[in-house]
Amino acid sequence: MENKLIVSLSPHVHSGDSIQKNMYGVLIALVPAFLVSLYFFGLGASS
């Protein structure tokens, strides 16, 4: 019996961006949440 299984990589989308560029995007996305937390809880919540 012939083996008909094909092993290959998953079909992930590749944008060509570096990991560093993606992490900058993550940091930019977290800025609004950080600012809102400062507004609601103040600087005292961080200590």
C-alpha positions in Angstrom: 0.0 0.0 0.0 1.4 3.4 -1.0 1.7 6.1 1.7 -0.5 9.0 0.7 0.1 11.3 3.6 1.8 14.6 2.8 3.7 16.4 5.5 4.1 20.2 5.1 4.1 23.4 7.0 0.9 25.1 8.2 -0.5 27.8 6.0 0.5 30.8 8.1 0.2 34.3 6.7 3.6 35.9 6.3 3.8 39.7 6.1 7.6 40.0 5.9 7.8 42.2 9.0 10.5 41.5 11.6 9.7 40.5 15.2 11.1 43.8 16.4 8.6 45.7 14.2 5.7 43.5 15.5 6.7 44.2 19.1 6.7 47.9 18.4 3.1 47.5 17.2 2.2 45.6 20.4 3.7 48.5 22.5 1.8 51.1 20.5 -1.4 49.1 21.0 -0.9 49.0 24.8 -0.4 52.7 25.1 -4.1 53.6 25.3 -4.8 50.9 27.9 -1.8 52.2 29.9 -3.1 55.8 29.7 -6.6 54.8 30.7 -5.3 52.9 33.7 -3.3 55.9 34.8 -6.5 58.0 34.5 -8.7 55.6 36.6 -6.2 54.3 39.1 -3.4 57.0 39.2 0.3 56.5 39.8 -0.3 55.1 43.3 -1.6 51.8 41.8 1.9 51.1 40.4 3.7 51.0 43.7 
